[in-house]
């Protein structure tokens, strides 16, 4: 009887709908949030005795890296006060922005953070005269302190890693990046990410050499998961075999897209955490729309199909109608970078061909699935229709990513998908019970 079930079970699995089949796949683990008593008990359980640690490089979420700026003579400020730092060297541009309103610097911040799309190069640039750089590259202590969420940006994870034996600059490192740009896919150029990838390559090689040539575990959360994945894909296979021990992706932002990205692009984003500014999202919206990172995760038609994502009294917009939507919200200038930078990412997929663990939160019915602007006023807050996911990434995108990873037979052997029921996008690396599971997978990657 057992033998019959072994033969029949895989065939029955094929008869299920795709989403359910993915969740019940043998390489998908579904963990449920424990009861409150169980969730609060004890520290991280490592099990299996002492773990021989491999060096670990952390790639953070979108808003965790600090930026510095330097203004040259080529900079032409919109108002005189924005040129106050011209010729005075590097200063903090994107760090803890809570004091910007008090210093009347919001307008200058927006101006100096804004990117310009260069159609001739099909790439993004700073405004003329604005030079930028990332602070703290290489150090796991080099992340900004989010004023709204002080435990985010790997602060809690770093403490757990240190309890497990990791040490900053010895076995633990970080690869901060410029949040405004997005990693390229084959066929695209990116001056900023080309430099970043070279820097990350050296960091991994140095970390390996410092640790008796052990391979490196690369860990990415949220947008950092996309960055880590595209980095590995960009490297020669021989280099991956030599230096990458394991790729751990936690709530990675998928190329398949998510509805919240579209919501931010239409209505503006509050991710920059600048308090006390009236109509904050609208104030920052022109700056946000100039970022490449704001446009690259708009929902893919191949995944979201023709279901309405934006609803108005005049018409509905699906993933097939994004170009029309960009024009109708008054951002026709975004059509060319969308079609040349974002659309190719939707259809470009290459398996990393290294051992990979992907951990996602599911079962959160507060994940945006549709925006409703009944009167067509895109400056107003929309009504949101919610569905399953991690409160940011839609379940359908997670499952589409899993399916692509498993489609390559050799990658399928190296791929593990974990769904944490009740874990949320931002707190999956901070909430005790979810963090324990994340730590378990990091330590397991060290053992394998």
Beta strands, then each sheet from edge to edge (+ up, - down):
strand 1: 28-32
strand 2: 56-59
strand 3: 67-71
strand 4: 91-94
strand 5: 115-118
strand 6: 123-126
strand 7: 130-134
strand 8: 172-174
strand 9: 216-221
strand 10: 244-250
strand 11: 310-312
strand 12: 316-317
strand 13: 356-362
strand 14: 367-373
strand 15: 383-387
strand 16: 415-421
sheet 1: 1+ 16+ 13+ 10+ 9+ 2+ 8+
sheet 2: 4+ 3- 7+
sheet 3: 5+ 6-
sheet 4: 12+ 11- 14- 15+
end
